[in-house]
Amino acid sequence: MSYYKYHVFFCTNKREDGRACCQDFDAVEMRAYMKSAIKERGLSGTGGVRINSAGCLDRCAQGPVIVVYPEDVWYTYVDKADLDEILDEHLQKGNVVERLVIKAG
């Protein structure tokens, strides 16, 4: 059994060369929002959900990126409502939010 039920990585990378990056979409703020929401719902800690920052996940062309392990599900999001949907459906109920999934390739 893993230490966390879900481990969520938010790309918070900022590219200095002007190329698209997740920080163009306020990724640091969005990560903080999700981390706070997890704590408010009592889902953080051992056996629960862990929210972490990640450097570049190299999928910048597909918008801001998060990845949820252990399922290895890659998501993009537009706003806090999208993050709430991922939290409600995936992190609480175990259902992948298909409309936000970044497809392989």
C-alpha positions in Angstrom: 0.0 0.0 0.0 1.3 3.4 -0.9 1.8 6.2 1.7 -0.8 8.4 0.0 -3.9 7.3 -1.8 -3.3 10.0 -4.4 -0.2 12.0 -5.2 -0.9 15.1 -7.3 1.9 17.0 -9.1 1.3 20.5 -10.3 3.7 21.9 -12.9 4.6 25.3 -11.7 7.4 25.9 -14.1 8.2 29.3 -15.4 10.2 29.5 -18.7 12.4 32.5 -19.0 12.7 32.3 -22.7 9.1 33.3 -23.5 7.9 29.9 -24.5 4.5 28.7 -23.1 4.6 27.4 -19.6 2.3 26.4 -16.8 3.1 29.5 -14.8 1.5 31.6 -17.6 -1.8 30.2 -16.1 -1.1 31.1 -12.5 -0.1 27.5 -11.6 1.4 28.4 -8.3 -1.8 30.0 -7.2 -3.9 27.1 -8.5 -1.7 24.6 -6.6 -2.1 26.6 -3.4 -5.9 26.6 -4.0 -6.0 22.8 -4.5 -3.8 22.3 -1.4 -6.0 24.4 0.7 -9.2 22.7 -0.6 -7.7 19.2 0.2 -6.9 20.3 3.8 -10.4 21.9 4.2 -12.0 18.6 3.2 -9.8 16.6 5.6 -8.2 14.7 2.7 -4.6 15.5 3.3 -2.0 13.4 5.0 -1.1 9.8 5.3 -3.5 7.6 3.4 -5.0 10.7 1.7 -4.0 13.2 -0.9 -0.6 14.9 -1.3 -0.3 18.0 -3.5 3.2 18.8 -4.7 4.9 21.2 -7.1 6.8 19.9 -10.0 9.2 21.4 -12.4 8.5 21.2 -16.1 6.4 18.1 -17.0 7.1 18.9 -20.7 3.4 19.1 -21.9 3.1 22.9 -21.9 1.4 23.0 -25.3 -1.6 21.4 -23.7 -2.2 24.1 -21.1 -1.4 24.0 -17.4 -0.7 20.4 -16.3 -1.2 18.2 -13.3 -0.7 14.5 -13.0 -2.4 12.2 -10.5 -0.6 9.1 -9.3 -0.8 6.1 -8.8 -3.2 6.1 -11.9 -0.8 8.2 -14.0 -3.7 10.5 -15.2 -2.7 13.7 -16.8 -5.0 16.7 -16.6 -5.2 20.2 -17.8 -7.5 22.8 -16.3 -8.8 26.3 -17.0 -9.9 27.5 -13.6 -10.7 26.6 -10.0 -14.0 25.0 -11.1 -12.0 22.5 -13.1 -9.8 21.8 -10.1 -12.9 21.4 -7.9 -14.2 18.9 -10.4 -11.0 16.9 -10.3 -11.0 17.0 -6.5 -14.7 16.0 -6.2 -14.7 13.3 -8.9 -11.2 11.8 -9.0 -9.7 12.5 -5.6 -12.9 11.8 -3.6 -14.9 9.4 -5.7 -12.2 7.8 -7.8 -13.7 8.8 -11.2 -11.4 10.1 -13.9 -12.7 13.5 -15.3 -12.4 12.5 -19.0 -13.1 16.0 -20.3 -9.9 17.3 -18.7 -7.6 14.4 -19.5 -4.6 15.1 -21.6 -4.4 12.2 -24.1 -1.1 10.5 -24.8 0.9 11.5 -27.8 
